[in-house]
Amino acid sequence: MTGAEKKIPAGILGILLGGLAIHKFYLGYTQTAIIQLVLGIVTCGAFGIVGLIEGIMYLTKSDEQFVSEYVVGQKQWF
């Protein structure tokens, strides 16, 4: 398991359920996911745009870039 198999599910979750931060929970970023979820609630869902952007970013990166940044490097925002 290299981590590249998480790219497509994380991207789709970010696009479809970004306001609920499910993509961050999926990647194991629990603390960041809770922060994003609370901000989404406080802003009545407007903060969900972050999830949409992150989902698109995940899907446009190569497998190697995704693994080095989000699996190995633990980059939690954008």
N, CA, C, O and CB atoms as a CASP TS submission, in Angstrom:
PFRMAT TS
TARGET T0000
AUTHOR 0000-0000-0000
METHOD Language model
MODEL 1
PARENT N/A
ATOM      1  N   MET     1       0.847  -1.187   0.000  1.00  0.00           N
ATOM      2  CA  MET     1       0.000   0.000   0.000  1.00  0.00           C
ATOM      3  C   MET     1       0.887   1.243   0.000  1.00  0.00           C
ATOM      4  O   MET     1       1.649   1.467   0.940  1.00  0.00           O
ATOM      5  CB  MET     1      -0.961   0.003   1.227  1.00  0.00           C
ATOM      6  N   THR     2       0.787   2.029  -1.031  1.00  0.00           N
ATOM      7  CA  THR     2       1.657   3.187  -1.177  1.00  0.00           C
ATOM      8  C   THR     2       0.999   4.501  -0.765  1.00  0.00           C
ATOM      9  O   THR     2       1.694   5.482  -0.502  1.00  0.00           O
ATOM     10  CB  THR     2       2.117   3.289  -2.593  1.00  0.00           C
ATOM     11  N   GLY     3      -0.298   4.531  -0.706  1.00  0.00           N
ATOM     12  CA  GLY     3      -1.011   5.760  -0.408  1.00  0.00           C
ATOM     13  C   GLY     3      -1.674   6.358  -1.621  1.00  0.00           C
ATOM     14  O   GLY     3      -2.590   7.170  -1.491  1.00  0.00           O
ATOM     15  N   ALA     4      -1.220   5.965  -2.818  1.00  0.00           N
ATOM     16  CA  ALA     4      -1.792   6.504  -4.051  1.00  0.00           C
ATOM     17  C   ALA     4      -3.241   6.076  -4.237  1.00  0.00           C
ATOM     18  O   ALA     4      -4.014   6.763  -4.904  1.00  0.00           O
ATOM     19  CB  ALA     4      -0.966   6.062  -5.250  1.00  0.00           C
ATOM     20  N   GLU     5      -3.613   4.939  -3.647  1.00  0.00           N
ATOM     21  CA  GLU     5      -4.987   4.462  -3.772  1.00  0.00           C
ATOM     22  C   GLU     5      -5.979   5.343  -3.015  1.00  0.00           C
ATOM     23  O   GLU     5      -7.189   5.197  -3.190  1.00  0.00           O
ATOM     24  CB  GLU     5      -5.085   3.035  -3.270  1.00  0.00           C
ATOM     25  N   LYS     6      -5.492   6.239  -2.191  1.00  0.00           N
ATOM     26  CA  LYS     6      -6.357   7.161  -1.451  1.00  0.00           C
ATOM     27  C   LYS     6      -6.701   8.415  -2.252  1.00  0.00           C
ATOM     28  O   LYS     6      -7.605   9.160  -1.874  1.00  0.00           O
ATOM     29  CB  LYS     6      -5.691   7.559  -0.150  1.00  0.00           C
ATOM     30  N   LYS     7      -6.002   8.650  -3.333  1.00  0.00           N
ATOM     31  CA  LYS     7      -6.158   9.895  -4.089  1.00  0.00           C
ATOM     32  C   LYS     7      -7.563  10.066  -4.655  1.00  0.00           C
ATOM     33  O   LYS     7      -8.193  11.098  -4.423  1.00  0.00           O
ATOM     34  CB  LYS     7      -5.153   9.941  -5.216  1.00  0.00           C
ATOM     35  N   ILE     8      -8.059   9.097  -5.377  1.00  0.00           N
ATOM     36  CA  ILE     8      -9.363   9.234  -6.030  1.00  0.00           C
ATOM     37  C   ILE     8     -10.505   9.290  -5.007  1.00  0.00           C
ATOM     38  O   ILE     8     -11.363  10.166  -5.111  1.00  0.00           O
ATOM     39  CB  ILE     8      -9.590   8.071  -7.002  1.00  0.00           C
ATOM     40  N   PRO     9     -10.543   8.375  -4.014  1.00  0.00           N
ATOM     41  CA  PRO     9     -11.620   8.506  -3.017  1.00  0.00           C
ATOM     42  C   PRO     9     -11.571   9.833  -2.255  1.00  0.00           C
ATOM     43  O   PRO     9     -12.611  10.443  -2.008  1.00  0.00           O
ATOM     44  CB  PRO     9     -11.545   7.357  -2.025  1.00  0.00           C
ATOM     45  N   ALA    10     -10.374  10.280  -1.884  1.00  0.00           N
ATOM     46  CA  ALA    10     -10.250  11.548  -1.161  1.00  0.00           C
ATOM     47  C   ALA    10     -10.697  12.716  -2.027  1.00  0.00           C
ATOM     48  O   ALA    10     -11.358  13.632  -1.536  1.00  0.00           O
ATOM     49  CB  ALA    10      -8.805  11.762  -0.697  1.00  0.00           C
ATOM     50  N   GLY    11     -10.350  12.697  -3.299  1.00  0.00           N
ATOM     51  CA  GLY    11     -10.764  13.759  -4.216  1.00  0.00           C
ATOM     52  C   GLY    11     -12.270  13.806  -4.394  1.00  0.00           C
ATOM     53  O   GLY    11     -12.872  14.879  -4.362  1.00  0.00           O
ATOM     54  N   ILE    12     -12.876  12.647  -4.582  1.00  0.00           N
ATOM     55  CA  ILE    12     -14.330  12.586  -4.752  1.00  0.00           C
ATOM     56  C   ILE    12     -15.045  13.011  -3.476  1.00  0.00           C
ATOM     57  O   ILE    12     -16.030  13.747  -3.531  1.00  0.00           O
ATOM     58  CB  ILE    12     -14.767  11.169  -5.153  1.00  0.00           C
ATOM     59  N   LEU    13     -14.555  12.552  -2.328  1.00  0.00           N
ATOM     60  CA  LEU    13     -15.159  12.961  -1.055  1.00  0.00           C
ATOM     61  C   LEU    13     -15.026  14.464  -0.844  1.00  0.00           C
ATOM     62  O   LEU    13     -15.951  15.107  -0.347  1.00  0.00           O
ATOM     63  CB  LEU    13     -14.510  12.208   0.116  1.00  0.00           C
ATOM     64  N   GLY    14     -13.875  15.026  -1.221  1.00  0.00           N
ATOM     65  CA  GLY    14     -13.678  16.464  -1.090  1.00  0.00           C
ATOM     66  C   GLY    14     -14.655  17.252  -1.934  1.00  0.00           C
ATOM     67  O   GLY    14     -15.193  18.269  -1.496  1.00  0.00           O
ATOM     68  N   ILE    15     -14.883  16.775  -3.155  1.00  0.00           N
ATOM     69  CA  ILE    15     -15.797  17.477  -4.061  1.00  0.00           C
ATOM     70  C   ILE    15     -17.246  17.337  -3.605  1.00  0.00           C
ATOM     71  O   ILE    15     -17.988  18.319  -3.583  1.00  0.00           O
ATOM     72  CB  ILE    15     -15.646  16.942  -5.489  1.00  0.00           C
ATOM     73  N   LEU    16     -17.648  16.133  -3.244  1.00  0.00           N
ATOM     74  CA  LEU    16     -19.051  15.889  -2.916  1.00  0.00           C
ATOM     75  C   LEU    16     -19.426  16.235  -1.473  1.00  0.00           C
ATOM     76  O   LEU    16     -20.526  16.726  -1.218  1.00  0.00           O
ATOM     77  CB  LEU    16     -19.373  14.456  -3.173  1.00  0.00           C
ATOM     78  N   LEU    17     -18.508  15.977  -0.527  1.00  0.00           N
ATOM     79  CA  LEU    17     -18.821  16.170   0.890  1.00  0.00           C
ATOM     80  C   LEU    17     -17.791  17.063   1.578  1.00  0.00           C
ATOM     81  O   LEU    17     -17.511  16.899   2.765  1.00  0.00           O
ATOM     82  CB  LEU    17     -18.894  14.821   1.602  1.00  0.00           C
ATOM     83  N   GLY    18     -17.235  18.003   0.828  1.00  0.00           N
ATOM     84  CA  GLY    18     -16.184  18.863   1.362  1.00  0.00           C
ATOM     85  C   GLY    18     -16.606  19.678   2.563  1.00  0.00           C
ATOM     86  O   GLY    18     -15.794  19.931   3.453  1.00  0.00           O
ATOM     87  N   GLY    19     -17.856  20.093   2.607  1.00  0.00           N
ATOM     88  CA  GLY    19     -18.346  20.876   3.745  1.00  0.00           C
ATOM     89  C   GLY    19     -18.371  20.102   5.042  1.00  0.00           C
ATOM     90  O   GLY    19     -18.368  20.690   6.124  1.00  0.00           O
ATOM     91  N   LEU    20     -18.395  18.777   4.937  1.00  0.00           N
ATOM     92  CA  LEU    20     -18.390  17.929   6.130  1.00  0.00           C
ATOM     93  C   LEU    20     -16.991  17.416   6.472  1.00  0.00           C
ATOM     94  O   LEU    20     -16.812  16.696   7.455  1.00  0.00           O
ATOM     95  CB  LEU    20     -19.331  16.753   5.933  1.00  0.00           C
ATOM     96  N   ALA    21     -16.019  17.783   5.671  1.00  0.00           N
ATOM     97  CA  ALA    21     -14.609  17.435   5.875  1.00  0.00           C
ATOM     98  C   ALA    21     -14.358  15.933   5.871  1.00  0.00           C
ATOM     99  O   ALA    21     -13.402  15.466   6.489  1.00  0.00           O
ATOM    100  CB  ALA    21     -14.123  18.017   7.178  1.00  0.00           C
ATOM    101  N   ILE    22     -15.196  15.176   5.189  1.00  0.00           N
ATOM    102  CA  ILE    22     -15.049  13.730   5.149  1.00  0.00           C
ATOM    103  C   ILE    22     -13.718  13.335   4.504  1.00  0.00           C
ATOM    104  O   ILE    22     -13.109  12.341   4.900  1.00  0.00           O
ATOM    105  CB  ILE    22     -16.218  13.099   4.387  1.00  0.00           C
ATOM    106  N   HIS    23     -13.270  14.100   3.522  1.00  0.00           N
ATOM    107  CA  HIS    23     -11.996  13.786   2.863  1.00  0.00           C
ATOM    108  C   HIS    23     -10.826  13.878   3.832  1.00  0.00           C
ATOM    109  O   HIS    23      -9.871  13.109   3.727  1.00  0.00           O
ATOM    110  CB  HIS    23     -11.763  14.726   1.682  1.00  0.00           C
ATOM    111  N   LYS    24     -10.894  14.806   4.769  1.00  0.00           N
ATOM    112  CA  LYS    24      -9.814  14.937   5.752  1.00  0.00           C
ATOM    113  C   LYS    24      -9.860  13.792   6.765  1.00  0.00           C
ATOM    114  O   LYS    24      -8.819  13.262   7.153  1.00  0.00           O
ATOM    115  CB  LYS    24      -9.909  16.295   6.480  1.00  0.00           C
ATOM    116  N   PHE    25     -11.066  13.412   7.193  1.00  0.00           N
ATOM    117  CA  PHE    25     -11.183  12.244   8.064  1.00  0.00           C
ATOM    118  C   PHE    25     -10.633  11.012   7.350  1.00  0.00           C
ATOM    119  O   PHE    25      -9.933  10.203   7.959  1.00  0.00           O
ATOM    120  CB  PHE    25     -12.659  12.016   8.487  1.00  0.00           C
ATOM    121  N   TYR    26     -10.944  10.866   6.070  1.00  0.00           N
ATOM    122  CA  TYR    26     -10.483   9.725   5.278  1.00  0.00           C
ATOM    123  C   TYR    26      -8.958   9.662   5.214  1.00  0.00           C
ATOM    124  O   TYR    26      -8.380   8.576   5.260  1.00  0.00           O
ATOM    125  CB  TYR    26     -11.058   9.798   3.866  1.00  0.00           C
ATOM    126  N   LEU    27      -8.309  10.811   5.108  1.00  0.00           N
ATOM    127  CA  LEU    27      -6.847  10.851   5.045  1.00  0.00           C
ATOM    128  C   LEU    27      -6.188  10.772   6.420  1.00  0.00           C
ATOM    129  O   LEU    27      -4.963  10.704   6.519  1.00  0.00           O
ATOM    130  CB  LEU    27      -6.402  12.112   4.347  1.00  0.00           C
ATOM    131  N   GLY    28      -6.995  10.781   7.477  1.00  0.00           N
ATOM    132  CA  GLY    28      -6.454  10.657   8.827  1.00  0.00           C
ATOM    133  C   GLY    28      -6.122  11.968   9.506  1.00  0.00           C
ATOM    134  O   GLY    28      -5.439  11.966  10.530  1.00  0.00           O
ATOM    135  N   TYR    29      -6.584  13.090   8.970  1.00  0.00           N
ATOM    136  CA  TYR    29      -6.324  14.400   9.554  1.00  0.00           C
ATOM    137  C   TYR    29      -7.485  14.780  10.472  1.00  0.00           C
ATOM    138  O   TYR    29      -8.233  15.710  10.169  1.00  0.00           O
ATOM    139  CB  TYR    29      -6.121  15.472   8.444  1.00  0.00           C
ATOM    140  N   THR    30      -7.640  14.083  11.573  1.00  0.00           N
ATOM    141  CA  THR    30      -8.816  14.248  12.426  1.00  0.00           C
ATOM    142  C   THR    30      -8.940  15.660  12.988  1.00  0.00           C
ATOM    143  O   THR    30     -10.018  16.250  12.914  1.00  0.00           O
ATOM    144  CB  THR    30      -8.769  13.255  13.561  1.00  0.00           C
ATOM    145  N   GLN    31      -7.880  16.209  13.542  1.00  0.00           N
ATOM    146  CA  GLN    31      -7.947  17.537  14.142  1.00  0.00           C
ATOM    147  C   GLN    31      -8.299  18.595  13.094  1.00  0.00           C
ATOM    148  O   GLN    31      -9.142  19.456  13.345  1.00  0.00           O
ATOM    149  CB  GLN    31      -6.614  17.884  14.818  1.00  0.00           C
ATOM    150  N   THR    32      -7.669  18.538  11.941  1.00  0.00           N
ATOM    151  CA  THR    32      -7.958  19.480  10.866  1.00  0.00           C
ATOM    152  C   THR    32      -9.383  19.304  10.359  1.00  0.00           C
ATOM    153  O   THR    32     -10.055  20.280  10.026  1.00  0.00           O
ATOM    154  CB  THR    32      -6.963  19.303   9.717  1.00  0.00           C
ATOM    155  N   ALA    33      -9.843  18.052  10.301  1.00  0.00           N
ATOM    156  CA  ALA    33     -11.210  17.781   9.854  1.00  0.00           C
ATOM    157  C   ALA    33     -12.234  18.390  10.802  1.00  0.00           C
ATOM    158  O   ALA    33     -13.237  18.951  10.359  1.00  0.00           O
ATOM    159  CB  ALA    33     -11.441  16.275   9.735  1.00  0.00           C
ATOM    160  N   ILE    34     -11.988  18.283  12.089  1.00  0.00           N
ATOM    161  CA  ILE    34     -12.909  18.862  13.068  1.00  0.00           C
ATOM    162  C   ILE    34     -12.941  20.380  12.932  1.00  0.00           C
ATOM    163  O   ILE    34     -14.009  20.987  13.007  1.00  0.00           O
ATOM    164  CB  ILE    34     -12.503  18.462  14.501  1.00  0.00           C
ATOM    165  N   ILE    35     -11.782  20.993  12.735  1.00  0.00           N
ATOM    166  CA  ILE    35     -11.719  22.445  12.539  1.00  0.00           C
ATOM    167  C   ILE    35     -12.511  22.843  11.304  1.00  0.00           C
ATOM    168  O   ILE    35     -13.296  23.791  11.347  1.00  0.00           O
ATOM    169  CB  ILE    35     -10.255  22.918  12.411  1.00  0.00           C
ATOM    170  N   GLN    36     -12.309  22.121  10.197  1.00  0.00           N
ATOM    171  CA  GLN    36     -13.025  22.448   8.970  1.00  0.00           C
ATOM    172  C   GLN    36     -14.526  22.221   9.129  1.00  0.00           C
ATOM    173  O   GLN    36     -15.325  22.997   8.605  1.00  0.00           O
ATOM    174  CB  GLN    36     -12.488  21.615   7.806  1.00  0.00           C
ATOM    175  N   LEU    37     -14.913  21.184   9.835  1.00  0.00           N
ATOM    176  CA  LEU    37     -16.326  20.908  10.066  1.00  0.00           C
ATOM    177  C   LEU    37     -16.980  22.016  10.884  1.00  0.00           C
ATOM    178  O   LEU    37     -18.080  22.464  10.561  1.00  0.00           O
ATOM    179  CB  LEU    37     -16.495  19.567  10.774  1.00  0.00           C
ATOM    180  N   VAL    38     -16.310  22.455  11.934  1.00  0.00           N
ATOM    181  CA  VAL    38     -16.845  23.540  12.773  1.00  0.00           C
ATOM    182  C   VAL    38     -16.940  24.834  11.961  1.00  0.00           C
ATOM    183  O   VAL    38     -17.942  25.543  12.046  1.00  0.00           O
ATOM    184  CB  VAL    38     -15.953  23.757  14.033  1.00  0.00           C
ATOM    185  N   LEU    39     -15.912  25.144  11.183  1.00  0.00           N
ATOM    186  CA  LEU    39     -15.959  26.350  10.352  1.00  0.00           C
ATOM    187  C   LEU    39     -17.077  26.268   9.317  1.00  0.00           C
ATOM    188  O   LEU    39     -17.701  27.278   8.994  1.00  0.00           O
ATOM    189  CB  LEU    39     -14.613  26.567   9.650  1.00  0.00           C
ATOM    190  N   GLY    40     -17.330  25.078   8.802  1.00  0.00           N
ATOM    191  CA  GLY    40     -18.429  24.889   7.866  1.00  0.00           C
ATOM    192  C   GLY    40     -19.777  25.141   8.515  1.00  0.00           C
ATOM    193  O   GLY    40     -20.668  25.731   7.903  1.00  0.00           O
ATOM    194  N   ILE    41     -19.926  24.694   9.751  1.00  0.00           N
ATOM    195  CA  ILE    41     -21.177  24.926  10.485  1.00  0.00           C
ATOM    196  C   ILE    41     -21.342  26.404  10.799  1.00  0.00           C
ATOM    197  O   ILE    41     -22.420  26.966  10.607  1.00  0.00           O
ATOM    198  CB  ILE    41     -21.208  24.100  11.787  1.00  0.00           C
ATOM    199  N   VAL    42     -20.277  27.035  11.280  1.00  0.00           N
ATOM    200  CA  VAL    42     -20.332  28.447  11.658  1.00  0.00           C
ATOM    201  C   VAL    42     -20.643  29.341  10.450  1.00  0.00           C
ATOM    202  O   VAL    42     -21.347  30.342  10.581  1.00  0.00           O
ATOM    203  CB  VAL    42     -19.006  28.873  12.299  1.00  0.00           C
ATOM    204  N   THR    43     -20.120  28.979   9.290  1.00  0.00           N
ATOM    205  CA  THR    43     -20.336  29.803   8.100  1.00  0.00           C
ATOM    206  C   THR    43     -21.528  29.312   7.275  1.00  0.00           C
ATOM    207  O   THR    43     -21.685  29.698   6.116  1.00  0.00           O
ATOM    208  CB  THR    43     -19.077  29.813   7.236  1.00  0.00           C
ATOM    209  N   CYS    44     -22.355  28.473   7.864  1.00  0.00           N
ATOM    210  CA  CYS    44     -23.546  27.927   7.189  1.00  0.00           C
ATOM    211  C   CYS    44     -23.185  27.234   5.869  1.00  0.00           C
ATOM    212  O   CYS    44     -23.926  27.338   4.891  1.00  0.00           O
ATOM    213  CB  CYS    44     -24.564  29.049   6.923  1.00  0.00           C
ATOM    214  N   GLY    45     -22.082  26.548   5.841  1.00  0.00           N
ATOM    215  CA  GLY    45     -21.681  25.773   4.681  1.00  0.00           C
ATOM    216  C   GLY    45     -20.791  26.485   3.688  1.00  0.00           C
ATOM    217  O   GLY    45     -20.274  25.853   2.767  1.00  0.00           O
ATOM    218  N   ALA    46     -20.598  27.776   3.848  1.00  0.00           N
ATOM    219  CA  ALA    46     -19.779  28.530   2.893  1.00  0.00           C
ATOM    220  C   ALA    46     -18.331  28.045   2.894  1.00  0.00           C
ATOM    221  O   ALA    46     -17.648  28.130   1.873  1.00  0.00           O
ATOM    222  CB  ALA    46     -19.827  30.027   3.218  1.00  0.00           C
ATOM    223  N   PHE    47     -17.863  27.540   4.025  1.00  0.00           N
ATOM    224  CA  PHE    47     -16.480  27.062   4.106  1.00  0.00           C
ATOM    225  C   PHE    47     -16.298  25.750   3.338  1.00  0.00           C
ATOM    226  O   PHE    47     -15.171  25.283   3.172  1.00  0.00           O
ATOM    227  CB  PHE    47     -16.067  26.873   5.575  1.00  0.00           C
ATOM    228  N   GLY    48     -17.396  25.154   2.871  1.00  0.00           N
ATOM    229  CA  GLY    48     -17.328  23.935   2.083  1.00  0.00           C
ATOM    230  C   GLY    48     -16.584  24.103   0.775  1.00  0.00           C
ATOM    231  O   GLY    48     -16.160  23.118   0.172  1.00  0.00           O
ATOM    232  N   ILE    49     -16.421  25.333   0.331  1.00  0.00           N
ATOM    233  CA  ILE    49     -15.661  25.600  -0.893  1.00  0.00           C
ATOM    234  C   ILE    49     -14.225  25.108  -0.748  1.00  0.00           C
ATOM    235  O   ILE    49     -13.594  24.742  -1.740  1.00  0.00           O
ATOM    236  CB  ILE    49     -15.677  27.105  -1.226  1.00  0.00           C
ATOM    237  N   VAL    50     -13.708  25.095   0.467  1.00  0.00           N
ATOM    238  CA  VAL    50     -12.351  24.602   0.708  1.00  0.00           C
ATOM    239  C   VAL    50     -12.271  23.121   0.334  1.00  0.00           C
ATOM    240  O   VAL    50     -11.315  22.695  -0.313  1.00  0.00           O
ATOM    241  CB  VAL    50     -11.938  24.815   2.195  1.00  0.00           C
ATOM    242  N   GLY    51     -13.263  22.348   0.734  1.00  0.00           N
ATOM    243  CA  GLY    51     -13.285  20.932   0.388  1.00  0.00           C
ATOM    244  C   GLY    51     -13.353  20.707  -1.105  1.00  0.00           C
ATOM    245  O   GLY    51     -12.697  19.810  -1.635  1.00  0.00           O
ATOM    246  N   LEU    52     -14.139  21.515  -1.781  1.00  0.00           N
ATOM    247  CA  LEU    52     -14.252  21.424  -3.236  1.00  0.00           C
ATOM    248  C   LEU    52     -12.901  21.691  -3.895  1.00  0.00           C
ATOM    249  O   LEU    52     -12.472  20.947  -4.776  1.00  0.00           O
ATOM    250  CB  LEU    52     -15.308  22.415  -3.761  1.00  0.00           C
ATOM    251  N   ILE    53     -12.245  22.747  -3.466  1.00  0.00           N
ATOM    252  CA  ILE    53     -10.933  23.103  -4.023  1.00  0.00           C
ATOM    253  C   ILE    53      -9.917  22.000  -3.738  1.00  0.00           C
ATOM    254  O   ILE    53      -9.161  21.604  -4.625  1.00  0.00           O
ATOM    255  CB  ILE    53     -10.438  24.449  -3.439  1.00  0.00           C
ATOM    256  N   GLU    54      -9.901  21.507  -2.501  1.00  0.00           N
ATOM    257  CA  GLU    54      -8.949  20.453  -2.152  1.00  0.00           C
ATOM    258  C   GLU    54      -9.221  19.178  -2.947  1.00  0.00           C
ATOM    259  O   GLU    54      -8.281  18.513  -3.383  1.00  0.00           O
ATOM    260  CB  GLU    54      -9.008  20.158  -0.650  1.00  0.00           C
ATOM    261  N   GLY    55     -10.483  18.832  -3.141  1.00  0.00           N
ATOM    262  CA  GLY    55     -10.814  17.648  -3.925  1.00  0.00           C
ATOM    263  C   GLY    55     -10.298  17.743  -5.344  1.00  0.00           C
ATOM    264  O   GLY    55      -9.752  16.780  -5.880  1.00  0.00           O
ATOM    265  N   ILE    56     -10.470  18.899  -5.949  1.00  0.00           N
ATOM    266  CA  ILE    56      -9.963  19.114  -7.307  1.00  0.00           C
ATOM    267  C   ILE    56      -8.441  19.046  -7.320  1.00  0.00           C
ATOM    268  O   ILE    56      -7.848  18.473  -8.235  1.00  0.00           O
ATOM    269  CB  ILE    56     -10.442  20.473  -7.860  1.00  0.00           C
ATOM    270  N   MET    57      -7.814  19.628  -6.309  1.00  0.00           N
ATOM    271  CA  MET    57      -6.352  19.590  -6.233  1.00  0.00           C
ATOM    272  C   MET    57      -5.844  18.158  -6.100  1.00  0.00           C
ATOM    273  O   MET    57      -4.865  17.785  -6.747  1.00  0.00           O
ATOM    274  CB  MET    57      -5.856  20.433  -5.053  1.00  0.00           C
ATOM    275  N   TYR    58      -6.501  17.355  -5.268  1.00  0.00           N
ATOM    276  CA  TYR    58      -6.089  15.954  -5.105  1.00  0.00           C
ATOM    277  C   TYR    58      -6.127  15.227  -6.446  1.00  0.00           C
ATOM    278  O   TYR    58      -5.192  14.508  -6.797  1.00  0.00           O
ATOM    279  CB  TYR    58      -6.999  15.233  -4.082  1.00  0.00           C
ATOM    280  N   LEU    59      -7.210  15.420  -7.189  1.00  0.00           N
ATOM    281  CA  LEU    59      -7.403  14.680  -8.431  1.00  0.00           C
ATOM    282  C   LEU    59      -6.486  15.145  -9.562  1.00  0.00           C
ATOM    283  O   LEU    59      -6.209  14.381 -10.486  1.00  0.00           O
ATOM    284  CB  LEU    59      -8.832  14.799  -8.869  1.00  0.00           C
ATOM    285  N   THR    60      -6.018  16.378  -9.497  1.00  0.00           N
ATOM    286  CA  THR    60      -5.163  16.884 -10.579  1.00  0.00           C
ATOM    287  C   THR    60      -3.677  16.602 -10.344  1.00  0.00           C
ATOM    288  O   THR    60      -2.865  16.792 -11.250  1.00  0.00           O
ATOM    289  CB  THR    60      -5.373  18.377 -10.742  1.00  0.00           C
ATOM    290  N   LYS    61      -3.322  16.165  -9.174  1.00  0.00           N
ATOM    291  CA  LYS    61      -1.921  15.839  -8.891  1.00  0.00           C
ATOM    292  C   LYS    61      -1.604  14.429  -9.378  1.00  0.00           C
ATOM    293  O   LYS    61      -2.485  13.573  -9.451  1.00  0.00           O
ATOM    294  CB  LYS    61      -1.621  15.967  -7.375  1.00  0.00           C
ATOM    295  N   SER    62      -0.351  14.203  -9.705  1.00  0.00           N
ATOM    296  CA  SER    62       0.072  12.841 -10.052  1.00  0.00           C
ATOM    297  C   SER    62       0.062  12.005  -8.771  1.00  0.00           C
ATOM    298  O   SER    62       0.039  12.542  -7.663  1.00  0.00           O
ATOM    299  CB  SER    62       1.502  12.833 -10.728  1.00  0.00           C
ATOM    300  N   ASP    63       0.080  10.696  -8.940  1.00  0.00           N
ATOM    301  CA  ASP    63       0.097   9.821  -7.768  1.00  0.00           C
ATOM    302  C   ASP    63       1.306  10.106  -6.882  1.00  0.00           C
ATOM    303  O   ASP    63       1.198  10.112  -5.656  1.00  0.00           O
ATOM    304  CB  ASP    63       0.100   8.352  -8.201  1.00  0.00           C
ATOM    305  N   GLU    64       2.446  10.339  -7.501  1.00  0.00           N
ATOM    306  CA  GLU    64       3.673  10.609  -6.743  1.00  0.00           C
ATOM    307  C   GLU    64       3.563  11.910  -5.953  1.00  0.00           C
ATOM    308  O   GLU    64       3.957  11.968  -4.788  1.00  0.00           O
ATOM    309  CB  GLU    64       4.880  10.673  -7.687  1.00  0.00           C
ATOM    310  N   GLN    65       3.024  12.958  -6.591  1.00  0.00           N
ATOM    311  CA  GLN    65       2.853  14.235  -5.888  1.00  0.00           C
ATOM    312  C   GLN    65       1.883  14.080  -4.723  1.00  0.00           C
ATOM    313  O   GLN    65       2.145  14.573  -3.626  1.00  0.00           O
ATOM    314  CB  GLN    65       2.349  15.327  -6.857  1.00  0.00           C
ATOM    315  N   PHE    66       0.773  13.402  -4.953  1.00  0.00           N
ATOM    316  CA  PHE    66      -0.225  13.205  -3.911  1.00  0.00           C
ATOM    317  C   PHE    66       0.382  12.486  -2.710  1.00  0.00           C
ATOM    318  O   PHE    66       0.202  12.913  -1.570  1.00  0.00           O
ATOM    319  CB  PHE    66      -1.420  12.416  -4.456  1.00  0.00           C
ATOM    320  N   VAL    67       1.096  11.403  -2.964  1.00  0.00           N
ATOM    321  CA  VAL    67       1.695  10.629  -1.869  1.00  0.00           C
ATOM    322  C   VAL    67       2.729  11.459  -1.125  1.00  0.00           C
ATOM    323  O   VAL    67       2.742  11.467   0.106  1.00  0.00           O
ATOM    324  CB  VAL    67       2.341   9.342  -2.404  1.00  0.00           C
ATOM    325  N   SER    68       3.599  12.160  -1.854  1.00  0.00           N
ATOM    326  CA  SER    68       4.655  12.925  -1.167  1.00  0.00           C
ATOM    327  C   SER    68       4.092  14.087  -0.363  1.00  0.00           C
ATOM    328  O   SER    68       4.619  14.406   0.703  1.00  0.00           O
ATOM    329  CB  SER    68       5.667  13.450  -2.177  1.00  0.00           C
ATOM    330  N   GLU    69       3.029  14.731  -0.852  1.00  0.00           N
ATOM    331  CA  GLU    69       2.484  15.881  -0.137  1.00  0.00           C
ATOM    332  C   GLU    69       1.496  15.504   0.959  1.00  0.00           C
ATOM    333  O   GLU    69       1.591  16.021   2.072  1.00  0.00           O
ATOM    334  CB  GLU    69       1.818  16.801  -1.106  1.00  0.00           C
ATOM    335  N   TYR    70       0.548  14.612   0.668  1.00  0.00           N
ATOM    336  CA  TYR    70      -0.567  14.386   1.578  1.00  0.00           C
ATOM    337  C   TYR    70      -0.464  13.110   2.398  1.00  0.00           C
ATOM    338  O   TYR    70      -1.094  13.011   3.451  1.00  0.00           O
ATOM    339  CB  TYR    70      -1.827  14.361   0.809  1.00  0.00           C
ATOM    340  N   VAL    71       0.313  12.129   1.946  1.00  0.00           N
ATOM    341  CA  VAL    71       0.462  10.897   2.716  1.00  0.00           C
ATOM    342  C   VAL    71       1.750  10.946   3.531  1.00  0.00           C
ATOM    343  O   VAL    71       1.728  10.744   4.746  1.00  0.00           O
ATOM    344  CB  VAL    71       0.457   9.664   1.783  1.00  0.00           C
ATOM    345  N   VAL    72       2.869  11.212   2.867  1.00  0.00           N
ATOM    346  CA  VAL    72       4.161  11.267   3.556  1.00  0.00           C
ATOM    347  C   VAL    72       4.347  12.614   4.255  1.00  0.00           C
ATOM    348  O   VAL    72       4.707  12.664   5.431  1.00  0.00           O
ATOM    349  CB  VAL    72       5.314  11.022   2.560  1.00  0.00           C
ATOM    350  N   GLY    73       4.100  13.697   3.532  1.00  0.00           N
ATOM    351  CA  GLY    73       4.335  15.036   4.072  1.00  0.00           C
ATOM    352  C   GLY    73       3.262  15.541   5.016  1.00  0.00           C
ATOM    353  O   GLY    73       3.462  16.536   5.713  1.00  0.00           O
ATOM    354  N   GLN    74       2.100  14.849   5.045  1.00  0.00           N
ATOM    355  CA  GLN    74       1.001  15.232   5.939  1.00  0.00           C
ATOM    356  C   GLN    74       0.564  16.689   5.764  1.00  0.00           C
ATOM    357  O   GLN    74       0.239  17.357   6.746  1.00  0.00           O
ATOM    358  CB  GLN    74       1.411  15.002   7.376  1.00  0.00           C
ATOM    359  N   LYS    75       0.552  17.180   4.534  1.00  0.00           N
ATOM    360  CA  LYS    75       0.088  18.534   4.232  1.00  0.00           C
ATOM    361  C   LYS    75      -1.426  18.563   4.422  1.00  0.00           C
ATOM    362  O   LYS    75      -2.147  17.856   3.717  1.00  0.00           O
ATOM    363  CB  LYS    75       0.489  18.971   2.770  1.00  0.00           C
ATOM    364  N   GLN    76      -1.915  19.361   5.356  1.00  0.00           N
ATOM    365  CA  GLN    76      -3.317  19.291   5.733  1.00  0.00           C
ATOM    366  C   GLN    76      -4.199  20.368   5.130  1.00  0.00           C
ATOM    367  O   GLN    76      -5.419  20.206   5.126  1.00  0.00           O
ATOM    368  CB  GLN    76      -3.425  19.354   7.190  1.00  0.00           C
ATOM    369  N   TRP    77      -3.660  21.430   4.634  1.00  0.00           N
ATOM    370  CA  TRP    77      -4.459  22.491   4.008  1.00  0.00           C
ATOM    371  C   TRP    77      -3.887  22.784   2.640  1.00  0.00           C
ATOM    372  O   TRP    77      -2.678  22.960   2.491  1.00  0.00           O
ATOM    373  CB  TRP    77      -4.483  23.782   4.882  1.00  0.00           C
ATOM    374  N   PHE    78      -4.737  22.835   1.655  1.00  0.00           N
ATOM    375  CA  PHE    78      -4.384  23.119   0.258  1.00  0.00           C
ATOM    376  C   PHE    78      -3.078  22.460  -0.081  1.00  0.00           C
ATOM    377  O   PHE    78      -2.603  22.577  -1.211  1.00  0.00           O
ATOM    378  CB  PHE    78      -4.296  24.630   0.000  1.00  0.00           C
TER
END
